[in-house]
Amino acid sequence: MFETIATPLFGITLSLFAYMFGVFVNRKLKNPLANPLIITMVTIITFLVVFDIPFAVYKSGSDIISLFLAPVTAVLSVAIYRQREILKHALVPVISGTLAGSLASLASITWMCNLLDLDPVILGSLLAKSVTTPIAIAITEQFGGIAALTVASTVISGLLGNLLAPVLGKVFFVSDPVAHGVGIGSCSHALGTSKALELGEVQGAMSSIAISLSGICTVLLAPLFF
């Protein structure tokens, strides 16, 4: 059986159909909790477990999809260019907001790890959870952390941002699209930014900028918290 599915096409096909199923369920239920990304992950994991398919078989195809991450991230610059006039007038708030978001993330993780008396290796693995995965892994390696734990925490942060961004904006009465976008991008990287783009082009552009700025801020500030 594995010989027939041990091709990159299997991983790509499973991912596409799982995401299509997630979108279908989301449109039918019309509930923010029915997030297509979460449904996709659960569907793929369930499929692999039920049919006893090794993860390595699926990974050969999913790795190809991952290659598109860098080009897609670069395409976000188009949204930034379209909102360049707004960015000119809001540059200082965007930078200061992203810095505040990075500090809040680093401080909260450090406080929780100290409160629970966790091993410094865990702290080093979680400090960069709010930035994009390549930067997060590089920071974790610098502190001798566990890369797998970093990836897991980064994915969870992104999914929570994608899921809760619209709700938290209303709960805290965030009506300014610039502030909303910066908040999303500085705490939930690309997964959150995909939701920001759905909320509006200004939110998407500001969130895209916050991804890069929060990565820089975290690289510079993380050693102070470790």
N, C-alpha and C positions, 0 to 999 in steps of 0.2 A: 504493500500500500504506500509506504513512504517513498518508494522509487517513483511512483506516479505523481506524487504531489511535491516532491523535493525539487522544485524549480522556483525561481523568483516569482513566476506568474501566480503561484498559489497565494503567496503572501500579499501580493498586490490586489488580487481579485477578492480575497477575504476582507481586506481592509476597506475596499470600495463598497462592497455589498453591506458590510457592517455599518459603515457610515450612512449609506442610503437608508438602511433600516432605522438608524437613529434619527435621521431627519424626518422620516415618515412618522415615527412614533411622536416626535416633538410636535409636528403639525396637527396630528390627530388629537393629542391631549391638550395642546396649547397651554402647557404648564412649564414655568421656568425650571422646575426641578427635573423635567424630562429633557435634560441636556443631551444633545446629539453626541458630544464627545464622550460623555460618561457612558451612554448607552452603547456606543461603539466599542469602548474598552471592555465593558462587561460581556458583550456579545462575542468578541474575539476570544477572551479568556474562557468563556463557557464552551465555545466550540472546540478549542484546543483540549480542554479537560475532558469533555464528553467523548471525543473521538480519540483520546490518548495520543495526540500529535505533539511531538517534541517542539519546544519553543524554537530551537535552532532551525527547524524546517520552515517555520513561519518567518523567522528573522531574515532569511536570505532574500525575501521579497520586501519586507518592511524597511530594510536598509536602503533599498533603492528609493523608496518614497522619502526617506530621511534626507537624501541628497538634494531634494527640492527645498529644504528648509532655508538654506542660505539665499538662493535666488528669491524666494518668496519674501524673506525679511528685507532684502534689498528693494523689492518692489514697493515696500511701505514708504520709501522716500518720495514716491509720486504724490501720496497724500500729504506729506510734509510740504512739498513744493507748492501744492495748490493752496495751502493755508499759510504761505510764507508771510503775508501781510499781517495776519493775526499774530504769528510768532514774533515778528519784529517788535510789536507793542507789548507782548507778554513774555519776553525772553527772561527777564529777572524772576517773575513769579514761577515760570516753568522750572528754572534751575533751582530756585530755593525750595519749591515744592518737591522736586525729585530728591534733593538732599535731605529734606525732612522725612520723606518716605523711606529712604535708605537707612537713616539713623533710627527711625522707629522700628524697622525690621530687625536691624542688628541688636538694638537694645532689648527688644522683647524676647528674642531668641536667647540672648545671653542671660537675661533675668530668669527665664523659665528653666534653662539648663542648670543654673546655680540653685534655683529653688528646689528642683528635683534631685539635686546632687548627682548629675549625670557625668559620665566620663568625659574628659576634654576632647576625646576623639569624636564623640557625638556632637559636641559643640562645634568643632571644626567642620563637621559634615553638614550641619544645618545652617550655619551663618549665611551662606550665599543662596538660600532657598528661593529668594524673590527675584533673582536675576536670571537671564537666559542661560540655558544649560551649559554651553561651552565655557562661559566665564565662571559659572558656578563650580564646574569640575576642576578648573585650573586653580581656583581659590582653595578648594578642598584638598587638592594634592599638595598645595603649599603648606597646609596645616597638618598633613598626615591623616586626613579624614578618610571616610569610606565613600567611594564614588557612587556606589549603588544606592546608598542612603541619600546622598545628595540628589541624585536623579529622581528618586521617589518623592522626596520632599518638594523638589522643583515642580514636578508634574502636579502634585496635590495643590500647591500654591496657585499654579496656573488654572487648574480646573475650578478651584474655589473662586478665583477672580472672575473667570468666565461665567460662572453660575450666579454669583452674588453681586456683580457690578451694578446691574440695574436696580436691584433691591436696596443696596446700601446707599446709592445715590439719593433715593427717595427718603430713606430713613433719616439720613443726616442732612437733608434739605440742600444737597449740592445741585444747584441749578446752572452754574456756570460750566459750559462745555469744556473749557480749557482746564479748569480745576478737576473736573470729572475724569478727563483723559489722562492727566498727569497722575492722578491717584491710581488709576487702573494699571498704567504701564509701569509705575515704580514698584508695584507689589506683585504683579502677576504676569510679567513679561509678554511673550508672544500669544499665549493662549488667552490672556485677558484682552490683549489688543484686538484679537479677532472679534470679541464681543463689543469692544469700543467702536470698531468700524461699523458694526450693525447699529449702534446707537446714534452715530452721526459722523460725518467726515472730519469735523473739528476734533471730536473726541478721539477718533482714530489717529489723526496726525499727531496730536499731543501725546497720546499713549506711545506712539512709535518713537518719538523723541525721548520719552522717559525711559524706554528700554535701554537705549545707549547710555544716557546720562546716569541711570541707576547702576549700570554695570561699572562705569568709571568710579562713581562714588563708593560703591561697595569694595572694589579692589583697593582703593586708597584707605578706607576706614576700617575694613575688617580686621587688620592686624591689631588695631587699638582695642578691639573687643575680645580677642582670643587670649 
